[in-house]
Amino acid sequence: MNLHSKEVAIKRPKPPNLDETDFISKLHDSLLLQILYLLPEFDAARTRILSNRWKNLCSFLPNLHLVMPFCSNIEQVNKFHDSVDQTLALRGGIPIRMFYLYYSKNCNYNRVHDCLCNVVSCKFQELDIRFPNDRFRFTFCWDLFRTCGSLVWLTLRGGFVINVSDVDVLFPCLKSISLVSIVYLRDVCFKNLISGCPVLEELYVERQLIGELDDMESCMVISPSLKRLRLSFALSGRGDFRVVIDAPRLECLSIMDVMSIR
């Protein structure tokens, strides 16, 4: 018996071009979200511009940084507000570690209130809201935040009006407050705000009211738990200003002011 060998040509598949293969987009959303958790906050937020999928994933990050660009018309303003509403709607009440919201001029203040109502539904630990210093002043809605038992850090900067008419526990877990360029209707409003934070440890107040005045003539800091206090009146439009401090646990005090030469 004669045996004849026969050569068989085997076609091997062409190796994939690793430079053209998008492995990341094939991953499940839960795995992509874990990757975003490992990135620095700034780099993770930058992935929003890649596609709608990445934009939606960023809505579930523990820290939300939403910055309103300069808007020259109402269409651009509404586009930003729609984006904020969509982000909170996608999150669906999942707790937020830090919520940073910065508004520029020409924002829709009616929609700001609606946005804060949606934010309250998420149990956040840190809240940082900044408004432009324009002619309009937004009255901070304390009643919305009376149920925020998880809030630990609060920063308000810019066009806010603070009106706390009665002494009540506003933030039972709040440990740090920063108030910059805020308008107070009366002296007692500031006093009641601080008294409404029973575990407050750190307070920073900076007066920036160049060209305008409010009805605050004295700063009364009364807190049995306060440890660190920083006050700055260097940019205050008022002349003489009285400061009263009653904080038995105070460890660090810093006061900045401009002395008048007479």
C-alpha distance (Angstrom), angle and dihedral (degrees) to the residues before:
residue distance angle dihedral
M1 . . .
N2 3.77 . .
L3 3.77 117.3 .
H4 3.73 116.7 -154.4
S5 3.78 121.7 -164.5
K6 3.76 117.6 -140.3
E7 3.73 125.1 -162.1
V8 3.79 115.4 -133.0
A9 3.77 119.0 -161.0
I10 3.81 112.0 -136.7
K11 3.76 115.9 -157.4
R12 3.74 111.3 -143.5
P13 3.79 118.6 -153.9
K14 3.73 115.7 -105.5
P15 3.80 110.5 -104.0
P16 3.80 112.4 -112.0
N17 3.75 119.6 -103.6
L18 3.75 101.9 -113.8
D19 3.78 90.8 -160.8
E20 3.81 91.6 61.0
T21 3.82 100.1 38.4
D22 3.82 115.8 97.6
F23 3.79 103.4 -152.0
I24 3.80 95.2 164.3
S25 3.80 95.4 60.9
K26 3.81 89.2 55.8
L27 3.79 92.5 60.0
H28 3.79 121.7 101.1
D29 3.80 118.1 -99.6
S30 3.81 92.5 -114.7
L31 3.81 91.0 56.7
L32 3.81 92.6 45.9
L33 3.78 89.2 51.6
Q34 3.80 90.2 53.8
I35 3.81 88.7 53.0
L36 3.80 90.5 51.9
Y37 3.82 89.7 51.6
L38 3.82 89.0 59.7
L39 3.80 94.5 51.7
P40 3.81 124.3 86.3
E41 3.80 110.8 -93.5
F42 3.81 94.3 -110.5
D43 3.82 93.4 50.7
A44 3.79 92.5 45.5
A45 3.80 91.5 51.7
R46 3.81 91.5 50.4
T47 3.82 90.8 64.1
R48 3.82 88.4 73.3
I49 3.81 89.7 84.8
L50 3.83 94.3 57.5
S51 3.81 97.0 78.7
N52 3.79 143.5 -42.8
R53 3.80 89.0 -88.1
W54 3.79 92.5 58.4
K55 3.79 90.6 42.6
N56 3.79 90.2 56.2
L57 3.80 91.7 46.8
C58 3.79 90.7 54.9
S59 3.79 88.3 59.5
F60 3.82 88.2 71.7
L61 3.80 97.4 52.9
P62 3.82 114.3 120.2
N63 3.83 90.8 -121.7
L64 3.81 120.8 48.9
H65 3.81 119.1 -161.3
L66 3.81 111.6 -174.8
V67 3.80 115.8 177.0
M68 3.77 122.0 -178.3
P69 3.81 113.2 -140.5
F70 3.78 122.5 -143.0
C71 3.80 107.3 -72.2
S72 3.78 120.6 -158.8
N73 3.82 97.1 -174.3
I74 3.78 140.6 29.1
E75 3.82 92.8 -105.9
Q76 3.81 91.3 62.5
V77 3.81 90.7 45.9
N78 3.80 92.9 52.4
K79 3.80 90.6 45.7
F80 3.80 90.6 59.5
H81 3.81 93.4 45.5
D82 3.81 89.7 48.9
S83 3.80 89.6 51.8
V84 3.82 91.7 52.2
D85 3.81 92.0 47.7
Q86 3.81 90.8 48.7
T87 3.80 92.1 50.4
L88 3.80 92.7 52.5
A89 3.81 92.3 43.5
L90 3.81 91.9 53.2
R91 3.79 90.6 49.5
G92 3.78 90.7 57.2
G93 3.79 98.6 -159.3
I94 3.83 97.1 -45.8
P95 3.84 107.5 156.0
I96 3.82 117.4 -95.8
R97 3.78 122.8 -145.4
M98 3.82 96.1 -162.1
F99 3.81 129.0 6.6
Y100 3.81 115.7 -166.7
L101 3.82 117.0 -176.8
Y102 3.79 122.1 175.9
Y103 3.80 121.1 -176.4
S104 3.78 125.7 -164.6
K105 3.79 127.4 -156.4
N106 3.81 121.3 -60.0
C107 3.80 93.4 33.0
N108 3.80 119.0 153.2
Y109 3.81 104.8 -108.7
N110 3.79 92.8 -167.6
R111 3.78 89.7 60.5
V112 3.80 89.9 46.2
H113 3.80 89.4 64.8
D114 3.81 90.8 49.5
C115 3.80 89.5 49.8
L116 3.81 92.4 52.7
C117 3.80 89.4 50.7
N118 3.82 88.4 57.3
V119 3.81 92.5 45.5
V120 3.80 91.7 55.1
S121 3.81 89.7 61.8
C122 3.83 87.9 65.7
K123 3.80 115.6 72.4
F124 3.80 99.2 -125.8
Q125 3.80 128.0 178.7
E126 3.79 101.5 -159.8
L127 3.81 128.3 34.5
D128 3.81 123.8 -171.8
I129 3.82 117.4 176.0
R130 3.80 124.0 173.1
F131 3.78 128.1 -173.2
P132 3.80 129.2 -173.2
N133 3.79 117.3 -102.8
D134 3.78 96.3 -114.3
R135 3.79 131.1 134.8
F136 3.78 94.1 -82.6
R137 3.80 118.0 81.6
F138 3.79 120.5 -160.7
T139 3.81 115.0 -142.7
F140 3.78 106.6 -134.3
C141 3.80 109.3 -121.9
W142 3.79 103.4 -133.0
D143 3.79 93.5 173.1
L144 3.80 90.0 68.4
F145 3.78 91.8 58.3
R146 3.79 100.8 46.3
T147 3.81 88.9 97.9
C148 3.83 94.3 50.6
G149 3.77 99.3 109.4
S150 3.81 91.6 159.5
L151 3.83 98.8 57.4
V152 3.82 111.2 116.3
W153 3.84 105.2 158.5
L154 3.82 125.5 38.3
T155 3.81 127.6 -177.1
L156 3.81 123.1 179.6
R157 3.78 118.7 179.5
G158 3.79 131.5 172.5
G159 3.77 131.6 -2.9
F160 3.79 101.3 24.5
V161 3.77 130.1 130.5
I162 3.80 114.9 -155.8
N163 3.77 117.9 -152.9
V164 3.81 116.0 168.9
S165 3.77 104.7 163.5
D166 3.81 100.2 177.7
V167 3.79 138.1 34.7
D168 3.77 110.2 -105.4
V169 3.79 138.5 136.8
L170 3.80 102.5 -87.3
F171 3.80 101.6 165.5
P172 3.82 114.8 17.1
C173 3.84 94.2 -175.2
L174 3.82 101.7 33.3
K175 3.82 112.2 128.4
S176 3.81 103.7 166.9
I177 3.84 133.3 38.4
S178 3.80 129.3 -179.1
L179 3.81 117.9 -172.4
V180 3.80 117.5 -177.4
S181 3.81 126.2 176.1
I182 3.80 93.3 -9.7
V183 3.82 125.8 160.0
Y184 3.82 116.9 -136.9
L185 3.79 120.1 -160.1
R186 3.82 92.7 -151.2
D187 3.79 139.6 -2.4
V188 3.77 90.6 -107.4
C189 3.82 91.3 59.6
F190 3.80 91.9 67.3
K191 3.80 92.1 42.0
N192 3.81 92.2 51.1
L193 3.80 91.9 47.7
I194 3.80 92.8 56.2
S195 3.79 92.6 42.1
G196 3.81 89.1 52.8
C197 3.81 91.4 65.1
P198 3.83 105.9 72.5
V199 3.84 96.5 -178.2
L200 3.81 98.9 39.2
E201 3.82 112.5 147.0
E202 3.81 105.6 167.2
L203 3.82 130.7 38.1
Y204 3.80 129.0 179.3
V205 3.82 120.1 -176.9
E206 3.80 123.0 179.3
R207 3.80 120.3 -179.9
Q208 3.82 113.0 -148.7
L209 3.78 106.6 165.0
I210 3.77 103.9 135.2
G211 3.81 108.9 167.8
E212 3.80 95.6 8.6
L213 3.79 137.5 67.0
D214 3.77 134.7 -155.9
D215 3.81 130.5 -161.4
M216 3.80 95.5 -95.4
E217 3.81 109.9 116.0
S218 3.80 98.9 160.6
C219 3.78 137.1 30.6
M220 3.81 111.3 -137.4
V221 3.79 113.6 -171.2
I222 3.80 109.2 -174.2
S223 3.79 113.7 167.1
P224 3.82 130.1 138.4
S225 3.84 91.9 -159.8
L226 3.84 102.3 43.1
K227 3.83 114.9 122.9
R228 3.83 105.3 166.6
L229 3.81 125.8 37.7
R230 3.82 128.1 178.6
L231 3.81 121.6 179.7
S232 3.79 126.6 -178.2
F233 3.82 122.7 -173.4
A234 3.83 97.1 159.0
L235 3.83 92.3 112.7
S236 3.78 98.3 37.4
G237 3.78 117.6 126.4
R238 3.79 93.2 -146.9
G239 3.80 122.5 89.9
D240 3.79 114.3 -147.2
F241 3.79 114.1 26.9
R242 3.81 127.6 -178.7
V243 3.80 121.9 -141.2
V244 3.80 122.6 -164.6
I245 3.81 118.6 -174.0
D246 3.79 124.0 -172.2
A247 3.81 105.7 169.5
P248 3.81 114.1 132.3
R249 3.84 93.5 -174.6
L250 3.80 95.6 49.7
E251 3.83 112.4 138.6
C252 3.81 103.4 167.2
L253 3.83 128.4 35.7
S254 3.80 127.9 179.7
I255 3.82 124.1 174.3
M256 3.80 123.9 179.1
D257 3.78 121.3 -170.6
V258 3.80 142.4 144.8
M259 3.82 115.7 -112.4
S260 3.77 117.0 -140.0
I261 3.82 118.9 -132.6
R262 3.79 112.9 -134.4
